[in-house]
Each structure stands twice: as structure tokens, then as C-alpha cells.
């Protein structure tokens, strides 16, 4: 098939819409089965993945066959995190309106680098930036960059911090790089998320240059053991411990840092949404005093995946760290998204984020967070009644539980993950193996929780 024939074939696919109708049919079939399908694929399903193993095709394939293969082999080998019984890795589900908006945005296929490339994406980013600052109670004018996830958001926030702290010492990283730069201090909790350490490594700040702040048994930084902080310090705090969900004493830490002239970054991948819930807002008291924040919309908010956000009080610090120049670039007086992220070309994540925020509104987000927390409390209470140990103080959407002995915990986790009825992750808590439960899906109901509790008790 030559290019003229390919061109004609693809135009026919667009004109007839038959291919897209088939895709829609498969998508609807998956939606209908997501609640009842195995949460993790069975061995028989996984064996079907071998059907995809083949040499690179030498010529074009039929598009209908490609979609059929994806659905018949691919759909059954997904992890049903959009259902109500997936509790691993703090993965959220997706609200219907956000998914529908994403479908439309996929057809638009917009590049959000510059306003002149996509005015609609620029407008929605601008709105989301304002709405998020208001929702979290952050200072007016806070800048936002829309990235793949909080791992990248942390890199952006810490890059802005590093550059600004060095600039205060008369060192321009953009011009001089890091060789010979003055040293900056990094203070981070002992139980910081692995993405924090990855970000520090990528930014040229190794582990040996970071002081670990001792934490209590819940993973919260201890104020009485906080390392020295001064004007050259980057202090990284948690809004939601990755295991037990505990929140650092953010207000006290920010006050201490402010007096010293330090920069505070809040890692709030899933926990920052507590600031949008009246019943949980106390957990994030003082976050407005920080300098930068990282958060995921694809976790607690239940936007579709690949939707992270970096927020920065000092807009210029963020844009200076993310800057890019070129004679071909056409900046505007409107928002140019590439100024706030490492990428130039990237998809329009703001579409489904805006749709989610607009659909739920402040009260809907409050209700969503309350629901997730209520389901978490129900799960924890049921585990205790069934003789399991709940190790953490259940303050948000995380549970750390175990059996009476380590071997029992490991064995139970293996059975749960193989059951297809529920999926939880494993972790280590205060030196002992444990089961980690993250309640993040709007789909999770009391019935789901009770079914999972029966599974825990009977395996």
C-alpha cells in the first residue's frame, strides 16, 4: 500500500466513523464489566498476552483487527482500578464527565505549549490555576503547571526552589550551571516519598547533601528533632504519608522556615485535597505559608490518569526554572503553558481537570473527599473487628494493617492479590511487613468494603 492508498484509507475511516463506532462499542462493553471483572487479571488472561508477541509488521494492518485484538486481549488484562475494589498505589478512578471530556480532547489532539497553538487549552489552564489556588486556600496569583504526575511536579517545584535559593546567594543557575555553585541545605522527613529522592538526584542534589528529619511512628516530622534551618534551606514536608496518610505539622514547620527565610515545598500528591474538605482541612493547616506544592488530580479528585500539578507562590521563580527560548517561539499576552512545565509539547490535561472541577464544584469535592474518608474508616473498623491490627492513625484515605505474625501477613497479601476480588499493596511499617490500603475511587461503596472485609476474614 503506497502513501496515496494509506491517505485515502485513513480519510475513509474518518468519513464513515465505523472504526470509531467500534471503539465506542468496545469502550462501553468495558465500562459495563469493570465493576464485576477480576480486579487483577487471572493467569489464563495473562497467558493471552503472548498472542501480541510477533515481529514488527512489514506492511499496514487492518484497523478493525487492531481494535479487536486490543479489546479481546487487552481489556481483560487491565487492572480494574476504575471499579470499587482496587486499593493499590493510591490510584484514583475517573468521573464520567472527565472521561467524556478527555475523549473529546483526544479528538482535538491539542498541543498546549503556546496560546497560538491552542487558545482553548490556554484558557482552561488559566481557569484551573485560579480555581485550584482558591480551592486550596493558596495566595492569589499562585502559578500552576500541568504535568504528568506529582513526580514531575515535585521536580518542577524543587527546581524553582533550588534556583531561587541560589539566586539569593548571587548565583544564576541558568547562566552558570551547578559547578562551583554555593551549597544549599535540604531537609526532608525520613519517610519522604521516593519521588522526592528521585527529584533531588535529577536536580544534582544527592542524598548526602540532604538532612533527614526524624519522624514519629506515624511518619510525621518531629518538631523537637528538626535539623537546623537557615536562609539557604529547602524544607520538604508531606501532606499525606505514602503509607499511613499522616500529615506533617505543616503550620509549625512553615512558621519555623519563614523565620529563617527558607523555602518550603509541600508534597501533597493525594493529601493536599484535604484542604478542599471542611472536615479534613485542619490536616493541612498552614499550607498557604509554603512556597510550592505538588498534587495529583488523578488520585483523590478522580480525574483520568496523567494529570499532575505543580503550584508555586513565586510565579517568576517557576517560569525562570522552566524557561525556554527560540526564535521560532511565539509568546503571547495570554497564558503560554510551556512556561510552567519542563515539556514544550504536551497534551491538554487541563480539559478533563477543568471538567472535573466544574462538574463537582466546591461542595462536590468536599463530598467526594468525605466519602473516601468514610469508606476508609469503615474498612479500618471492620478489619479491627475481624482481629486484624491497624497500625496507623486513620486520618485520611490510607490504612496500614497486618496479621498477628509476619508470615501470616505475607501469605494473606499473596492470596488477596491472586483472588481477583480485591487488590491491595504491600509495604513495610516500622520494620514489619504490612498490607497497605488506599481508598481513592468514587466507585467504592459500603458494599464493596464489606465484600473485601469478608475476603480478608475468610482467606
N, C-alpha and C positions, 0 to 999 in steps of 0.2 A: 504494500500500500504506500503510494507516494504521498507527499505532503498535501497536494491538492485533494486527494481522496480522503486523507485524515481531516482536512479542513472542512470538507463537505459533510463528513460523517458527524463531526462534533457540532456543526451548525444544525444538522437534523436532530441531534439529541436535545438541543436547546429548544428547537421549534416544536417538537412533538411532546416534550415533557414526560414521555413514557419512562425514561430512566429515573427521573426524579419521583415519579409516582411509585415506582417500585421501591425506591429508597424509603419513601414515606411509609409504605406498607410494612416494610421490614422494621422501621423505627417504631411504628405503632405496635407491632407484634412484640417487640422487646419491652415496651412500656407496660403492656398488659401482663407480661410474665415476670417482670422484675421483682415484684413483691413475693412471689412464691418460688422462684428459681433458687437453686443452690447458691448460697452466698459466695462460696468459693467453688470453682469447677471440680467435678468429680474426676477420678482417674481416667475413666472412659472418655470423658470430654477432652481432657488434656492430651490424650493419645491422638485425638483428631488433628491436633496442631501439626502433626507430621505430614498431613495432606498438603500443607502450604510449602513444604520443602521441595524446591525444584530449581533448576538452573534459571538464570535470568532469561526471560522470553526473548527470542530473536526477532519477533515481529509483533505487531499490535494484537491485543486480545479483545474478545467481545466484552463490552462493558456490563451487559446483563449477567454474564458468567462471573465477573469480578464481584458484583454486588451479592450474587447468590452465595458465592464462597465466603464472603465476609460475614453474611448473616448466619449461614448454616454452621460454619466452623468458628467464626469469630464471636458471635453473640453469646454462644454457650460457654465460651472461655473468657468471658469478662468476670470481674468481681462485682457483685451486685451492691455497690456502695450507694446507689440511688434508692435502695429499698430501706427497710426499717430495722434490719438486724445486723448491720455491719458497724463494728465499733473499733476498727483499727486505724491507727495513724492519724487521728483527728481529721478524717476525710468527710467533708460535708456532702449533702445531696445537691439537687438543683431545683429551684422553684420552677413551675411550668412556664411562667411568663418570661423568666430569664432564659430558659432553654429555647423558647419560641423566638425571642429577640436575637439569640445567638444564631439560630438558623437563618434569619433574615440578614444578619450582619455577615454571615458566611457567604451569602449570595452577593452582598455588596463588595466583599473582599477588599476592605479599605486599608490603606497604609496610613498610620496615624503620626508619621514623622512631622509633618508640617500642615498648617492650616490650609495651604493651597492644594495639598494632596487630598484632604478630607475635611471640609468645613463642619460636617455633622459630627465627626469623631472629636474634633477640637472643642465644639460646643458642649458635647456631653461630658468630656473630661473636665471642662471648666465648671460645669454644674456639680459633678460628683465631688470635685475638690472642695467646693463651698459647702455642700451638704455634709460631707464627712467631717469637716472641721467643726461644723455646728453640732452634729450628732455626738461627737466625742468630747465636746466642750473645749476644743483647742482654740488658740488665739486666732482672731480674724486675720486673714492674709496668709495662713499656713499653706505651703505649697504641697502638691501631691504629684507623684509619678506613678504610672500604672504599668506594672511589670508582671512577670510570670508567676511569682510567688514571694513569700516573705523571705526566702533565702536570698533572692536577688534584691529585695527591698532592704534587707539588712546591709548588704554590700553598699548600696547607694547611700543609706543613712550614715554608715561608718566612714565612707569616703568623704562625705561632706564634713563630718566631724574632724577627721584626720587633717584635711586640707585647711580647715578654719583654725584649728589649734596650732598648726604650723605657721599659718599666716600671721597669727597674733605674735609669733616669735620672729617675724620678719623673713619667713621662708616661704617662697612661692613654689608649690609642688608642680604646678603646670609648667613653669619655666625651668626649674632646676631638678625636678625629679626627687627621689628619696636619698640618693647617695650623698652623704655628708649632712643630711638634714638633722636638726635638733631632735632629741628624743622626746616622744610623748608617752605619758603613762596610760595604761589601760587597766581598769579594774572591772572584773566580771565575776559573777557568782560561780561557785564551784559546780553547780548543776546547770550552767548555761546550755542552751540547745547547741547541737553540733554545727548548725549553720552559722552560729556566731564565730566559732573557731575557724570554720572554712573562710568566712569573710575576712577575718583578721589575717589569715595566711595569704589570701589573694591580694590583700592590700599592703603586703610587705611588713606586717606586724606579727612576728612569731609568738608561740606560746610562752617562750622565755621572757618576752617583754610585757607579758600580761600578769597582773597580780590577781590571784584567786581570792575572792571574798568568801570566808567561811559561811556556811548556811546551817539552818536548824534542820530538824528531822523531816520537815515538810518541804525543804528546798528553798526556803526564804533567806535572803541575805541578812546576816545578823548585824545590826547597827553597832553593837558593842565590840565587834571584831572587824569592822570595816577598815581596810587598808587606807593609808594616807592619801588624801585627795588634794590636788592643787590646781592651779590655772592651766596646767598642761595635761590634765587628766580627761580621758574619755571613760565615763562610767556607763556600763551596760546593765540594765535591770530587766526583770521579767514581769510581764503581766500574764501569768498563766504558766506554771511549771509544766514541762512537756509530759511528765509522768502524773503527778498528783494534782496539777492545776493550781497550786498555791501562787499567790501574788506577793512579790517583794514589797516591803514597806516603802512604796513609791514616793509618797509625800515627804517622809523624813529624809530619804536618800536625795531627792531633788533639792530640798532645802539646804542640806549639807553641801551638795555640789554647787548650788548657786552662790553660796557664801564664798566658796573657793574659786569661782569663775570657771568651773569645769563644764564639760559638755555631757549631757545625759541622753542616751538612746534607750527607748523602751521597746523591747522585743515582745510584741503583743499579738503574735500570729493568730491565735484563736481567742485569747483572753481580753484583748482591747475592746471587744464588743460588749463587755460588761459595762463599759462607760455609757452605753446606749440603753441600759436597762435600769429602771428606777430601783429595783430590789437588789441589784448587784453593783451599782455604781460606786458604792463605798470601797469596793476592792481596788478600784483604780484611782482613788483619791490622790490628787496632786499631779496627775499625768500632764496637765496643761503647763506645768512648770518645766517639763523636759524640753529638749531641743529637737529631737527627731523620734519617729515612731515607725514601726513596721507591722503590717497586719495583712491577713488574707481575707478576701471576700468569699473564697471558695471553701472556707471552713464554716465557722459559726453562722455567717449570713446566708449560706446555701446558694451562692451564685455558682454558675458552672466552673469547672476547673480551669486553671491558668489565669488567675485573677488576684494578683498581689498588689499591695500599695505601700509606697514609702511616703511618709509625711515629714515635712521639715519646716520648723518655725522661721528659719532664715532662708528665704527664697533664693537669695543670691548665692548662699553657700552651696545649695543643692545644684543650681544651674552652673556654677563655676566648676563643680566636681564632674558634672555630666557634659560639659561643653564640647561643641564640635564646630568646626569652621570649614568652609569650602566655597569657592566662587560660584558653584552651581546651586548652592542652598539659597532658598528664597524665604527668609523670615518675614513675619507679618506683625501687625499690631495686635492681632488676636493670639490665642494660645497656640504655640508650636510645641507639640508633645515631646519631641526628641530632646528638648532642653532639660527634661526632668528624668530621663532614663538612660541607661547605657546603650540601648538599641536605637538605631535610626528607624529601620523598617520593623514594624510590629503590627499585630492585628488590633482591631478596635475593641479592646476589652471593656472600654467604657460603656458600650452599648448594653451588654447584659447587666453590668453593675448598675447603671442608671435605671434600667427596667426593674431590677430587684428593689432598689431604694425607693423608686416611685410607687411600685405596687404595694410594698409593705408600709411605707411611711414610718414615722417615729413610733406610733403605737403598735404597728405590726411587728417591728423589730423588737420592741420591748416584749411582746407576747411570745415571739419566737425564742428569744433567749430564756425567758421564764419557762417555756415548755421544755427546752432541752435540759435545763437545770432540774425541773420537776421529775423528768424521766430518769435522770441520773440518780437523784435521791431515792426514787422508787427501786431502782436496780440495787443500790447500795444497801438499803434497808432489807430487801429480800435476800441478799447474799448473807447478811449477818444472821437473819432468821434461820437460814439453812446451814449455819455452822461454819461459814467461811469467815476469814479475817479480812476486814477492810482496813488497810494500813494508813490511808491518808484522811485528812480532814476534807470532806466532800464540800467544796465551796463553789464549784462551778460545774463543769461537764466531764470531769475526769474521776476515774476510780482506779485504785491500785488494790488488788485483792490476791489472796493466796489460800492454799490449804494449810493444814496443820504441820505439814512437813514439805521440804523442798521437792522430793521425788514425786509426791502427790500433786504438787502444783505443776510441774513439768509434764506429767502424764495427762493431767486434766486439760491443759492447754493444747496438747497434741490432739486429743480426742475432739475438743471443741472445733479446732481449725479443720479437722477432717470430716466433721459432721455434715457440713453444707447448710446447717440450720442457723448458724451464728458464726461470727468471726471476730476474735479479739487478738491483740498482740501481746507479746511477752516483753518483760523488762527486768531490771534488777533494782530492788528497792532496799536501801540500807544493807547491801551485801547479800540479800536473799532473792532467789528467783520469784517473780510475781507475774500476775496477769494484769494487763493494762486495758481499761475500757474507756473509750471516748464516745460520748453520745453527741452526735453532730447533725443528724438528719431530721428534717421536718417530718419525714415519713414515719419515724419511730413512734409507736403508740404504746399505751399501757399493756395492750395485748401482746405486742412484740416483747416487751420487757418480761412479762410473766412467762411467755414461752421459753425465753432464754434462761430464766431462773430455773424452770423445770429441767432444762437441758443440763445446767450446772449441777443440779442436785442428783440427777439420775445417771450421769456418765461415770 
